[in-house]
């Protein structure tokens, strides 16, 4: 079954807006796991506007499920990953001032750089996923870089889903088929929610993992965190 990894960045954003330790990010990570999440995702950025490097260090020994750290592999990020040794690292090409991730890697142009990053992390036993747009060429490029998986950037799918689901998912099917042909695992994330998740997974049932944060925390404002996680797991099971 496709695994649900909950991105807890937005919980840290709420904490940082006021200062102090409310809500408690480490408790939230443990609770997400307890409520059924099969993974915890964090995306520390250099300005530490949400998840901080210190949060990552604090969370790592507390959770038993899969821990995924995503981000741009700048030296500070690489040092953090090498210290924490997560189960998975997802390489995302976001600029330091990016509001949120808004594009995947050009794995052809950046092949030499990404190959070195993949090799270093894999030597430590860390699974490496590369964040890419739904483009078969970029997927094949990720395989040549030595990645274990790709994560498809699903913002475009989410934006077009309401008007034409089949057209919205079509480029993702092509990219997902390319990943399978290359022997890559398949993750997906960005703007997936309770409305569009089941259709995506029904169409691409070999998706290994979805990483969802903003929608989960937004839904939890009304439904509560435990009920929300169970609702997402129910959507996954529909595939």
C-alpha positions in Angstrom: 0.0 0.0 0.0 1.1 3.5 -0.7 2.6 5.0 2.5 1.5 8.4 4.0 4.3 10.6 5.2 3.0 13.7 7.0 5.0 16.8 6.6 5.0 18.7 9.9 6.5 22.0 8.7 3.2 23.9 9.1 3.1 23.0 12.8 6.5 24.6 13.2 5.3 27.6 11.3 2.5 28.1 13.8 4.9 27.7 16.7 7.4 30.1 15.3 4.7 32.8 14.7 4.3 33.2 18.5 7.6 31.9 19.9 7.9 29.5 22.7 7.0 25.8 22.1 3.3 25.8 21.4 2.5 23.7 19.5 5.2 21.2 20.4 6.7 20.0 17.1 8.3 16.9 18.5 5.1 15.8 20.2 3.3 16.4 16.9 5.7 14.1 15.1 5.2 11.4 17.7 1.4 11.9 17.6 1.2 11.7 13.8 3.0 8.4 14.0 0.7 7.2 16.8 -2.4 8.3 14.7 -1.3 6.1 11.8 1.1 8.1 9.6 3.7 5.7 8.1 6.3 8.4 7.8 7.3 11.9 9.0 8.7 14.5 6.6 10.5 17.7 7.5 11.9 20.3 5.2 14.3 22.6 7.0 15.2 25.8 5.2 18.3 28.0 5.8 16.2 30.8 7.3 14.6 28.3 9.7 11.2 29.9 9.3 9.4 26.7 10.1 11.3 23.4 10.9 14.6 24.2 12.5 17.7 22.1 12.3 17.4 21.6 16.1 13.9 20.2 15.6 15.3 17.6 13.1 17.8 16.5 15.7 15.2 16.3 18.4 12.7 14.4 16.3 15.0 11.7 15.0 15.3 9.5 18.1 11.6 9.9 19.0 9.9 8.3 16.0 9.9 4.7 15.0 8.5 5.1 11.5 10.2 6.4 8.4 11.9 9.7 8.7 12.3 11.8 5.5 14.3 15.0 5.3 13.8 17.1 2.2 15.6 20.2 1.0 18.2 21.8 -1.2 21.6 20.0 -0.6 23.6 23.0 0.4 26.6 22.2 2.7 24.6 22.8 5.9 21.8 20.6 4.8 24.2 17.8 3.8 25.9 18.1 7.2 22.5 17.7 8.9 21.6 14.7 6.9 24.9 13.1 7.6 24.4 13.6 11.3 20.8 12.5 11.5 20.9 9.6 9.1 17.3 9.6 8.1 15.7 6.7 6.2 15.2 8.9 3.2 16.5 12.2 1.9 14.5 14.0 -0.8 16.6 16.5 -2.9 14.6 19.6 -3.7 16.0 22.6 -5.7 14.3 25.3 -3.8 15.9 28.7 -3.5 16.6 30.1 0.0 13.8 32.7 -0.3 11.3 30.3 -1.9 7.9 30.5 -0.3 7.4 26.8 -1.1 8.9 24.3 -3.5 7.8 25.3 -7.0 9.8 23.2 -9.5 11.7 20.0 -9.8 15.3 19.4 -10.7 16.7 19.5 -14.1 18.4 16.2 -13.7 20.2 16.4 -17.0 21.8 19.8 -16.5 22.7 19.0 -12.9 23.7 15.4 -13.4 27.3 15.7 -12.1 26.2 17.6 -9.0 23.3 15.3 -8.2 25.3 12.2 -8.8 27.9 13.2 -6.2 25.1 14.0 -3.7 23.4 10.7 -4.3 26.6 8.7 -4.0 27.5 10.3 -0.7 24.1 9.8 0.9 23.7 6.2 -0.4 27.1 5.3 1.0 25.6 6.0 4.4 22.6 3.7 3.8 20.2 6.6 3.1 17.6 6.2 0.4 17.7 9.1 -2.0 14.7 10.6 -3.8 15.0 13.4 -6.3 12.1 15.9 -6.7 11.2 16.2 -10.4 8.5 17.7 -12.6 6.3 15.1 -14.4 8.7 14.8 -17.3 10.0 11.3 -18.4 13.4 12.9 -19.4 13.9 14.2 -15.9 12.9 10.9 -14.4 15.4 9.0 -16.6 18.0 11.7 -15.6 17.4 11.0 -11.9 18.1 7.3 -12.6 21.4 8.2 -14.2 22.2 10.3 -11.2 22.0 7.2 -9.0 18.7 8.1 -7.2 16.6 5.3 -5.6 13.3 7.1 -6.2 11.8 10.2 -7.7 9.2 12.4 -6.1 6.8 13.8 -8.7 5.9 17.5 -8.1 2.1 17.4 -8.1 1.1 21.1 -8.0 0.1 21.0 -11.6 -2.1 18.0 -11.1 -3.8 19.6 -8.1 -4.4 22.8 -10.0 -6.1 21.2 -13.0 -7.8 18.3 -11.2 -11.2 19.9 -10.6 -11.7 20.9 -14.3 -10.4 17.7 -16.0 -8.9 14.9 -13.8 -7.9 12.6 -16.6 -6.0 15.4 -18.4 -4.4 16.6 -15.1 -3.0 13.2 -14.3 -1.8 12.2 -17.8 1.7 13.7 -17.7 2.2 12.0 -14.3 1.3 8.6 -15.7 4.0 9.0 -18.3 6.5 10.1 -15.7 5.5 7.2 -13.4 5.8 4.7 -16.2 9.3 6.0 -17.0 10.2 5.6 -13.3 9.0 2.0 -13.2 10.9 1.3 -16.4 14.1 2.7 -14.9 13.6 0.7 -11.7 13.0 3.8 -9.6 10.6 3.9 -6.7 7.9 6.5 -6.9 6.9 9.2 -4.5 4.5 12.2 -5.0 3.8 15.4 -3.2 2.6 19.0 -3.2 -1.0 20.1 -3.0 -2.4 16.6 -2.7 -5.5 16.6 -0.6 -8.7 14.7 0.3 -10.3 15.7 -3.0 -7.6 14.6 -5.4 -5.5 12.0 -3.7 -7.6 8.8 -4.3 -7.9 9.5 -8.1 -4.1 10.0 -8.4 -3.4 6.8 -6.6 -6.1 4.8 -8.4 -4.5 6.0 -11.7 -0.9 5.4 -10.6 -1.3 2.5 -8.0 2.4 1.7 -7.8 3.1 5.0 -6.0 5.3 4.1 -3.0 4.7 7.2 -0.9 2.8 10.5 -0.7 4.1 13.4 1.3 1.4 15.7 2.5 1.6 18.6 4.9 -0.3 21.8 4.2 -3.6 20.0 3.5 -3.3 17.7 6.4 -2.7 20.5 8.9 -5.4 22.7 7.3 -7.9 19.8 7.5 -6.9 19.2 11.1 -8.1 22.6 12.1 -11.6 21.4 11.5 -11.3 17.6 11.9 -8.6 17.2 14.5 -5.2 15.6 13.7 -6.0 12.0 14.4 -9.3 12.0 12.4 -7.5 13.8 9.5 -4.7 11.3 9.3 -7.3 8.5 9.3 -9.2 10.2 6.5 -6.1 10.4 4.4 -5.3 6.8 5.0 -8.9 5.9 4.0 -8.4 7.8 0.7 -5.2 5.9 0.1 -6.9 2.6 0.6 -9.5 3.4 -2.0 -7.0 2.9 -4.8 
